[in-house]
Amino acid sequence: MFPHLFFENITIDDISHVFNKNIEVSVLRLDKLHPVISGNKWFKLRYYIDEAKRSGKKNVVTFGGAWSNHIVAIAAACKINELNSIGIIRGEEPAMFSDTLINAKEWGMQLVFISREEYKQKTLPAEFLSGEYYIINEGGYGITGAKGAATILDHCNKDFTHYCCAAGTGTMMAGLINSSSADKRIVGISVMKNNTGLEEMIKELLAKNSNSTTPQWDLLHDYHFGGYAKYNASLIAFMNDFYQKTQIPSDFVYTAKLFYAINDLLNKKFFPDGSKMLVIHSGGLQGNLSFPKGTLIF
Ligand SMILES: *Cc1c(COP(=O)(O)O)cnc(C)c1O
């Protein structure tokens, strides 16, 4: 049996006490949904998987790196839905597989390694170009992914003024924007360095002809810690400290940078007094397995 999705596990944890400001801070715990298809990934993938099944294609192909949350989520989602999955992995086949790749294989994914140059072009090896393969973009980027992410807030039965999330491809953020009313504000923390094209990528996914009802949104580029999956001692110390205060684990690629940013922005009075913030815990904890044991206290 494969573990199922546990929607009833999703909670909204109030962590206002940690910041001691005149602002309510809560966390939507999507990380508790599933050990592998955790966080935002199930939401982003749900309509792609539906579409793949409807198309009658039995094989799903996607792209990712050796520690990609997306890769392992696709592998699990396909297994559960009786689809074959193929992961096109960036770089030469390593002598030792990452935990992520080992996991993906256990979920039945066929791994195909291509050189970093080929990967940049996103060229699919010729054998996957026939019509039998359903292709999902790296990170689940696309309108269909945003449509799925727009259902994240269905699991939130309270009203907030601000919704905050980490942004990689921006698909989750686009979904949050599309599903929020004009009086809300959405704040995204970009986890990549100088990814200035991200605004445009998000705009591509916004519901058309709804300008008058689109909430205000901001993308902040100052919390990447050197770039995608880069970190330093102060981020690790923050993760441990944050866990001690909240019992909430975070991952160093996305949610640690998000929580760090929220803490910093609160100190800088970025949010007006009286704000009610919901921070999306988008999961991704499996990536922490790349750390030496003992680095984190959780
Ligand atoms: C994939 C991922 C994101 C990024 O989502 P996008 O829709 O690509 O912006 C954020 N957080 C976690 C934990 C992820 O795994």
The ligand as a Gaussian input file, in Angstrom:
#p B3LYP/6-31G(d) Opt

LIG

0 1
 C        8.347000      23.407000      -5.346000
 C        8.290000      24.130000      -4.067000
 C        8.015000      25.510000      -3.988000
 C        7.936000      26.386000      -5.196000
 O        6.700000      26.402000      -5.826000
 P        6.521000      27.207000      -7.184000
 O        5.114000      26.971000      -7.527000
 O        7.463000      26.583000      -8.189000
 O        6.868000      28.624000      -6.958000
 C        7.897000      26.085000      -2.750000
 N        8.050000      25.361000      -1.625000
 C        8.341000      24.049000      -1.657000
 C        8.564000      23.331000      -0.395000
 C        8.476000      23.386000      -2.871000
 O        8.783000      22.079000      -2.890000

